[in-house]
Amino acid sequence: MKPETFDVTDADLHPHLLARMSQRGVTREEIEQTLNQGWDAADAKMGTLGKTFVFAYEAEWEGEFYWEKEVTVYYKRTEAGIIWLTVKARYGQGFARR
């Protein structure tokens, strides 16, 4: 069975998600890469799906230097399609992979 591929467009990004992306320093491209290359998020609540991916970052965020950025995207599947819920980011190093 071929893995599902996500193509996230600007139209998919509702105001709540855009606000969280801006607040947390996450791009649309990072969301798409997380969904396509990430692993299941261990902290997704029942009925919610999530994917996590760790990016090399090697830059400053809010005045601090970080080696990595962990991005997690949460979503739900409905009969109408996928509903993007929110995104979170953690900055640091040594994040678990899978």
Buried (B, 14 or more C-beta within 10 A) or exposed (E): EEEEEBEBEEEBBEEEBEEBBEEBBBEBEBBBBBBBEBBEBEEBEEEBBBBBBBBEBEEEEEEEEBEBBBBBBBBEEEEEEBEBBBBBBBBEEEBEEE
